[in-house]
Each structure stands twice: as structure tokens, then as C-alpha cells.
Amino acid sequence: MSVIEQRISKNKKVFDVHEPESAHFSRFEDKLRDLHPEEEPSKVRTMFPMMRKVAAIALILIIVSLVVFEYPGLLKGELSAEDVELQELTVFYASNNLQKMNEINELAEEDFDVEQLKDKAMRSIEKLQNNNEKLQEEYVSSNKDKRVFSAIVNNYRLLSTALDQVITNMRTVKNKKSSY
């Protein structure tokens, strides 16, 4: 035990005699209110669920229009097996990633730290999506090279894995915060 701890324990009665004035508590509460003002509910936060629904519908429409206009032979049965497989992969991963994005948006609501994590991850995910678009253009221009097709599939897997990792990290941060 240190010298200071010994003095405190020996003089405990002297230290515990006086209780702070009632004004002390009110000043302390005022300082706390100044440091942490109550937030008014934001209109932006209440619009997130509606915006997610609109974004999901827009994404589905974009995917359907891409399939119909980029590959008109798909409806007539004139596409090769690789084209059909690429379209199935695109639709599968797009719907899968949309569900993951919705989960990310739900996790990021009303939590500044998780929102920052989401923003940082979205920049990386956007790079993967841009890379995928370039790969699809190269696939068409390279007369449907199987190596480029494999790269597209691999890129979709990387994107899905990245979204899973973002969700895991966001849940970890939320769990750590809730345990405190």
C-alpha cells in the first residue's frame, strides 16, 4: 500500500464528513448537458427505411433492364451457355449483395463509429464493383475468354466476402459498445 493510500485510509472519517452542497450536483448536471446535448430526431434517419426500399427497387429494375437490353437473345434462347451462366451469376450475386447491403445499412443506423466503418468499407467495395464492370466489358471484347469469366466469378466472390467481413466487423463493434 502506498503512502497516499495509507493516509486516506487512516483519515477516512475526516474525508467523509462533508457532503457536497446541493448546488454542486445541479452544476455538475448542467456541465453534463452542455457536453452531451440531447439530439433531436433527425428527418434523415427516419427516411432511411424508405430510402432503402427505393434503392432496392431501383437496383432490381437496373438488373432486369441490363439483362433485357444487354442480352436480348436471352429471351429468345439465342445465348451461349457462358452468357446464361454469367447472367445467372450476376443476378445471384446482385440479389445476395443487396441483402448484405441492407443489413449493413441497418447496422450502421444511429451509430457514428459503425457508420465510419461502413463508409471506409464502401470505398473498397466500390473499387471491386468498378473492377467487375471493367472485367465484364473485357469479357465481351475478348470473345468470351474463359480466363476473364473466371476473373469475374472470383471478383464476385471477393465482393461477397468483403461484405460479409464488413457485417462481421460492424457486429463486433456494436457488441463491444453494448458490453460497456
Secondary structure, DSSP 8 states (H G I E B T S, - for coil): --HHHHHHHHTHHHHTS----HHHHHHHHHHHHHHS------HHHHHHHHHHHHHHHHHHHHHHHHHHHH-THHHHT-S-HHHHHHHHHHHHHHHHHHHHHHHHHHHHTT-HHHHHHHHHHHHHHHHHHHHHHHHHHHHHHTTS-HHHHHHHHHHHHHHHHHHHHHHHHHHHHHHHHHH-
